[in-house]
């Protein structure tokens, strides 16, 4: 497919105004620049604007509006549905905005919107601080934050959106505003879970919390045939465990490494991801209590840098892998729900796929629901069904498996996940249900205020009726 070609004058003008490079189809770097994390997404933008300053973003947005181009905003490019790119439009890539400053005394980090979680963790861990972040280290901080921000620390410190204190935003009309408690508090509320609907965020201010730099973390592995009884035991253990115990119950395949017993390599296993956000000795006590209940076949837990814990799943999620997900809240992890999940997870057609049961509670439910756009229901669990496979010939089987798992789990779930995890094929109704009518109505009104023309529509779009049609994703 060939991308739309803009007239030379428009591109020349944008190149002159930008500090960073502008990449088009005639550039040798184009095909690499247009790629995103999910190998299923193969799109051809008219141009990719690699922004290095807020002024670059203003210039790129002005060009897109002047030529009526769709706008996609990209940081880490991890949007599984492909919202961080587009056909025949302008990709505003904020990956060059990399500055970061940590105020240790205030417990606050101010960072450019282009940082990845690995880069932010590296900066904050110099001071023994962190914020709940993504489970793959090259995920962009900004996109994850705006649409929720799930991670291993959420039982102790909540999801990332709950730690968002402020942001610099380029609005659709090109104006640059500050969203925080002393500036535009309505916009700050909308950004805390409302996704990329309101502008291009160029800078974030996040509350950071004491973590590490060493934590007791890693994984415990068990044969898959014991998944049901292990899940029941983990459910009972984690629901009475302190908030410092984080992690999850994972259906994965064992890596073909020497430290893994030969009979387990590349075989389906149960992995207990373990992280204790507190003193190492206290973490060992908590871990010993679990191991008394369920001695592991393989233990890979010990004192480790928090940054290493954050990279635990990187190798299992390589850039360019094909991905399709289903995610939902689970109010109660009943025995029937566990049996259903075990049956469905065991049917995964790809050994690379992952299903994670994520324990919730703790800090997630201590921040007032009115303080953020995101609705966090009072539930105990969520599940992440991540279909991952390398070959396009297997798309139908793997997408069908993920959809089948979600259908089987529907009797036990809320059908209203984090906004970041609503797929385009699920429709706006599910997104609206996830926010609830009151919050959705407020978000729609703020959308009218900040983006009346729905310029920022390549996202989990909350635009109400009356907007121009949303571009097909």
C-alpha positions in Angstrom: 0.0 0.0 0.0 1.3 3.5 -0.9 0.8 6.3 1.6 -0.9 9.6 0.6 1.7 12.1 -0.7 1.5 15.6 0.7 2.5 18.5 -1.5 6.1 19.4 -1.2 5.4 22.9 0.2 3.5 21.6 3.2 6.3 19.2 4.2 9.0 21.8 3.5 7.3 24.2 5.8 6.9 21.6 8.6 10.5 20.5 8.2 11.7 24.1 8.7 9.5 24.6 11.8 10.5 21.3 13.5 13.6 20.6 15.5 13.3 16.8 15.0 13.2 14.9 11.7 10.2 14.5 9.5 10.1 11.1 7.8 8.1 10.4 4.6 7.8 7.5 2.2 10.8 8.7 0.1 13.1 8.5 3.1 15.2 5.3 3.7 14.1 5.3 7.4 10.4 5.3 6.5 9.6 1.6 6.8 11.4 1.3 10.1 9.8 4.5 11.4 6.3 3.4 10.5 6.5 0.1 12.4 4.9 -0.3 15.9 5.1 -3.0 18.5 2.2 -5.2 17.3 3.2 -7.1 14.1 -0.5 -7.3 13.0 -0.5 -3.5 12.4 0.8 -2.6 9.0 0.0 1.0 8.2 1.4 3.7 5.9 1.2 7.2 7.3 1.8 10.2 5.0 4.6 11.3 7.4 6.0 10.7 10.8 7.0 13.8 12.8 9.7 12.9 15.3 9.1 15.6 17.8 11.8 16.7 20.2 10.1 19.8 21.7 6.6 21.0 22.5 7.0 23.5 19.7 7.6 20.5 17.3 4.3 19.1 18.4 2.5 22.4 17.9 3.9 22.6 14.3 3.0 19.0 13.4 -0.5 19.4 14.7 -1.0 22.7 12.8 0.2 20.9 9.6 -2.2 18.0 10.1 -5.1 20.3 10.7 -4.3 22.6 7.7 -4.3 19.5 5.4 -7.1 17.6 7.1 -4.9 14.7 7.9 -5.8 12.1 10.5 -3.5 12.4 13.6 -2.0 9.5 15.5 0.1 10.1 18.6 2.9 7.8 19.4 5.3 7.3 22.3 6.4 3.7 22.7 4.2 2.4 19.9 2.7 -0.4 22.2 -1.0 0.3 21.4 -2.1 -3.2 20.5 -5.0 -2.0 18.4 -2.6 0.2 16.4 -3.8 3.7 17.6 -0.2 4.9 17.5 -0.1 4.9 13.7 -2.5 5.4 10.8 -2.9 5.2 7.0 -2.5 8.5 5.1 -2.2 10.6 8.1 0.4 12.3 10.3 2.0 10.4 13.2 3.1 12.8 15.9 5.9 10.8 17.6 6.8 12.3 21.0 9.5 9.7 21.6 12.2 12.4 21.4 10.9 14.2 24.5 13.1 12.4 27.0 13.9 14.8 29.8 13.3 13.7 33.4 13.8 15.4 36.8 13.2 13.7 40.1 12.4 15.8 43.2 13.3 13.4 45.9 12.1 15.5 48.8 8.7 16.0 47.2 8.5 12.5 45.8 7.7 13.8 42.3 9.1 13.1 38.9 8.6 15.4 35.9 9.3 13.8 32.6 9.0 14.2 28.9 6.2 12.4 27.2 8.6 10.2 25.2 10.0 8.2 28.1 9.6 4.5 28.2 9.1 2.6 31.5 12.6 1.3 31.4 14.0 4.9 31.1 11.7 6.2 33.9 12.5 3.3 36.2 16.3 3.9 35.6 16.0 7.5 36.6 13.7 7.1 39.7 15.6 4.0 41.0 18.7 6.1 41.5 16.7 7.5 44.4 14.9 4.3 45.5 11.6 5.6 44.0 9.1 4.3 41.4 5.6 4.5 40.2 3.4 1.7 39.1 4.4 1.0 35.5 4.0 -1.3 32.5 5.1 -4.9 32.5 7.2 -4.6 29.3 10.0 -2.0 29.8 9.9 -0.3 26.3 6.2 0.6 26.7 5.6 4.3 26.6 4.9 6.0 29.9 2.4 8.5 28.6 -0.1 6.3 26.7 -0.2 3.7 29.5 -0.8 6.4 32.2 -3.6 8.2 30.3 -5.6 5.0 29.8 -5.0 3.4 33.2 -1.5 2.2 34.1 -1.5 -1.4 35.4 1.6 -2.9 36.8 3.2 -5.0 39.6 3.0 -2.3 42.2 -0.7 -1.6 42.0 -1.8 -3.3 45.2 0.7 -1.1 47.1 0.5 2.2 45.2 -2.5 2.0 42.8 -2.4 2.3 39.0 -0.4 5.0 37.3 -3.3 7.3 36.6 -3.8 7.6 40.3 -0.3 9.0 40.6 -0.7 11.6 37.8 -0.3 15.1 39.3 -0.1 17.2 36.2 0.6 17.5 32.5 1.5 19.9 29.8 -0.9 19.4 26.9 -1.1 20.7 23.3 -4.8 21.1 22.6 -6.4 20.6 19.2 -6.3 24.4 18.5 -2.5 24.5 19.0 -2.6 26.1 22.4 -0.4 24.8 25.2 -2.0 24.4 28.6 -1.1 23.1 32.0 -3.4 20.5 33.6 -3.0 20.3 37.3 -4.7 21.2 40.6 -3.5 24.8 40.3 -4.2 25.1 36.5 -6.9 23.3 34.6 -8.2 20.8 37.1 -11.0 19.6 34.8 -8.4 18.6 32.2 -6.3 16.8 34.8 -9.3 14.8 35.9 -10.0 13.8 32.2 -6.4 12.8 31.6 -6.5 10.5 34.7 -8.0 7.6 32.7 -9.7 9.4 29.8 -7.0 8.3 27.3 -5.7 10.4 24.4 -8.9 12.1 23.7 -8.1 15.7 24.7 -4.7 16.7 23.3 -1.0 15.7 22.8 0.6 15.3 26.2 4.2 16.6 26.1 5.1 16.4 29.8 3.9 14.5 32.8 4.3 15.1 36.6 3.9 11.9 38.6 4.0 11.1 42.3 6.7 8.5 42.9 6.9 6.2 45.8 9.6 4.3 47.9 10.5 1.1 46.0 13.8 -0.8 46.0 16.3 -0.3 44.6 16.4 -4.0 45.6 13.1 -5.9 45.9 12.4 -9.5 46.6 11.0 -10.6 43.3 11.0 -13.1 40.5 8.9 -16.2 39.6 7.9 -19.5 41.1 7.1 -22.3 38.5 4.8 -25.3 38.8 3.6 -28.0 36.4 0.5 -26.9 34.5 -1.5 -29.9 35.6 -1.8 -28.5 39.1 -3.2 -25.1 37.8 -6.6 -25.4 39.4 -5.6 -26.3 42.9 -2.7 -23.7 42.7 -5.1 -21.0 41.6 -7.5 -21.7 44.5 -4.6 -21.7 47.0 -3.2 -18.4 45.5 -6.6 -16.8 45.6 -7.0 -17.6 49.3 -3.5 -16.6 50.1 -3.4 -13.3 48.3 -6.8 -12.1 49.5 -5.4 -12.0 53.1 -1.9 -11.0 52.1 -0.6 -7.4 52.9 -0.6 -4.8 50.2 3.1 -5.2 49.9 2.7 -8.6 48.1 2.2 -8.0 44.4 2.5 -10.0 41.3 0.1 -12.4 39.6 -0.8 -15.9 38.6 0.4 -16.6 35.1 -0.3 -19.3 32.5 2.9 -19.3 30.4 5.4 -21.6 28.8 8.7 -22.4 30.5 11.7 -20.9 28.7 14.3 -23.3 27.1 17.0 -22.2 29.5 19.5 -24.3 31.5 18.2 -23.3 34.8 14.8 -24.8 33.9 14.4 -28.6 34.4 14.6 -30.3 31.0 11.1 -31.8 31.4 9.6 -28.3 31.9 11.3 -26.5 29.0 8.8 -25.0 26.4 6.0 -26.8 28.3 2.9 -25.1 29.7 3.5 -24.1 33.3 2.0 -22.0 36.0 4.2 -19.1 37.1 3.6 -17.1 40.3 5.1 -13.7 39.6 6.3 -12.5 43.0 7.2 -9.0 44.1 7.3 -7.7 47.7 7.3 -3.9 48.0 9.0 -3.6 51.3 12.0 -4.9 53.4 13.6 -8.0 51.9 13.3 -9.9 55.2 9.6 -9.2 55.5 9.2 -10.3 51.9 11.0 -13.6 52.7 8.6 -14.3 55.5 5.6 -13.7 53.2 7.1 -15.9 50.6 7.8 -18.7 53.1 4.1 -18.7 54.0 3.2 -19.2 50.4 5.8 -21.9 49.8 4.5 -23.8 52.8 1.2 -24.0 51.0 2.6 -24.7 47.5 6.3 -25.7 47.3 7.4 -24.8 43.8 9.0 -27.1 41.2 11.4 -24.3 40.3 12.2 -21.1 42.3 13.6 -18.0 40.7 12.9 -15.5 43.5 15.5 -13.5 45.3 16.7 -10.0 46.0 16.9 -8.3 42.6 17.0 -4.7 41.2 13.5 -3.4 40.7 14.5 -2.5 37.1 15.3 -6.2 36.5 11.9 -7.1 37.8 10.3 -4.7 35.3 12.1 -6.5 32.5 10.9 -9.9 33.6 8.5 -10.3 30.6 10.5 -8.4 28.0 11.9 -11.5 26.3 8.4 -13.1 26.1 7.0 -10.0 24.3 9.5 -9.1 21.5 8.8 -6.2 19.3 7.1 -7.3 16.1 5.2 -10.2 17.6 1.6 -10.4 16.6 -0.8 -9.6 19.5 -4.5 -9.6 20.3 -5.8 -9.1 23.8 -8.9 -9.5 26.0 -8.9 -8.0 29.5 -11.6 -7.6 32.2 -12.4 -7.2 35.8 -13.4 -10.2 37.9 -15.3 -9.4 41.1 -14.8 -12.8 42.7 -12.5 -15.6 41.6 -14.8 -18.4 42.3 -14.0 -22.1 41.9 -16.1 -22.2 38.7 -14.3 -19.1 37.3 -10.9 -20.8 38.0 -12.0 -24.0 36.3 -13.1 -22.0 33.3 -9.9 -20.0 33.1 -7.7 -23.1 33.4 -9.6 -24.9 30.6 -9.4 -21.8 28.3 -5.8 -21.0 29.1 -4.8 -24.6 28.3 -6.4 -24.3 24.9 -4.0 -21.5 23.8 -2.8 -22.3 20.2 0.5 -20.4 20.7 3.1 -21.3 23.4 4.0 -17.6 23.5 0.5 -16.5 24.7 0.1 -15.5 28.3 -2.9 -15.4 30.7 -2.4 -13.5 33.9 -4.8 -13.4 36.9 -4.0 -10.1 38.6 -4.8 -9.6 42.3 -6.2 -6.2 43.1 -7.4 -4.3 46.2 -5.2 -2.3 48.5 -4.3 1.2 47.2 -6.4 0.9 44.1 -9.5 1.3 46.3 -8.2 4.0 48.6 -8.2 6.9 46.2 -11.6 8.5 45.8 -13.4 7.5 42.7 -14.3 11.1 42.0 -10.7 12.1 41.7 -10.1 10.5 38.3 -12.0 9.8 35.1 -11.2 6.1 35.3 -13.7 4.0 37.1 -12.1 1.4 39.4 -14.8 -1.0 40.6 -14.5 -2.6 44.0 -13.4 -6.0 42.6 -10.7 -8.4 43.7 -9.2 -9.5 40.4 -8.6 -8.8 36.8 -7.4 -11.1 34.0 -5.2 -10.3 31.0 -5.5 -12.7 28.1 -2.6 -11.8 25.8 -2.5 -13.7 22.5 1.0 -13.6 21.2 2.3 -15.5 18.0 4.8 -14.9 15.2 3.1 -16.1 12.0 0.3 -14.3 10.1 -1.1 -17.6 9.0 -2.1 -18.2 12.6 -4.0 -15.0 13.1 -7.5 -16.5 13.0 -6.7 -19.3 15.5 -5.2 -17.0 18.0 -7.7 -14.2 17.8 -10.5 -16.8 18.0 -8.9 -18.3 21.1 -8.7 -14.9 22.9 -12.3 -14.1 22.0 -13.4 -17.5 23.1 -11.7 -17.1 26.5 -13.4 -13.8 27.0 -16.8 -15.3 26.1 -16.3 -18.2 28.5 -15.3 -15.8 31.3 -18.2 -13.4 30.7 -20.4 -14.9 33.4 -17.7 -14.1 36.0 -16.6 -10.7 34.7 -17.9 -7.1 34.5 -17.4 -6.6 30.8 -15.9 -3.1 31.5 -12.1 -3.2 31.6 -9.5 -0.4 31.7 -9.9 2.0 28.7 -6.5 0.9 27.4 -7.8 -2.6 27.0 -11.0 -2.0 25.1 -10.5 -3.4 21.5 -11.9 -1.6 18.5 -14.0 -4.7 17.7 -15.8 -4.3 21.0 -17.4 -1.0 20.1 -18.0 2.2 22.0 -20.7 0.6 24.1 -18.2 -1.3 26.1 -16.0 1.8 26.6 -19.0 3.7 27.8 -20.0 1.0 30.2 -16.5 0.9 31.6 -16.7 4.6 32.6 -20.3 4.5 33.8 -22.9 7.0 32.6 -22.0 9.8 34.9 -18.3 9.8 34.1 -18.9 9.2 30.5 -21.2 12.2 30.3 -18.6 14.4 31.9 -15.9 13.1 29.6 -18.1 13.8 26.6 -18.7 17.4 27.7 -14.9 17.9 28.2 -14.3 16.5 24.8 -16.6 19.1 23.3 -14.6 21.8 25.2 -11.1 20.7 24.4 -11.5 18.9 21.0 -14.7 20.0 19.4 -13.7 18.7 15.9 -12.6 15.3 17.3 -9.1 15.7 15.9 -7.9 13.2 18.5 -10.0 10.3 17.4 -7.5 7.5 16.8 -7.9 6.2 20.3 -10.5 4.6 22.6 -12.7 7.5 21.5 -15.3 8.9 23.8 -16.7 11.3 21.2 -20.6 11.4 21.5 -23.1 11.5 18.7 -22.7 14.6 16.5 -19.0 14.3 15.8 -17.8 13.6 12.3 -17.3 9.9 11.7 -14.4 8.2 13.5 -11.8 6.9 11.0 -11.8 3.1 10.7 -9.1 1.4 12.8 
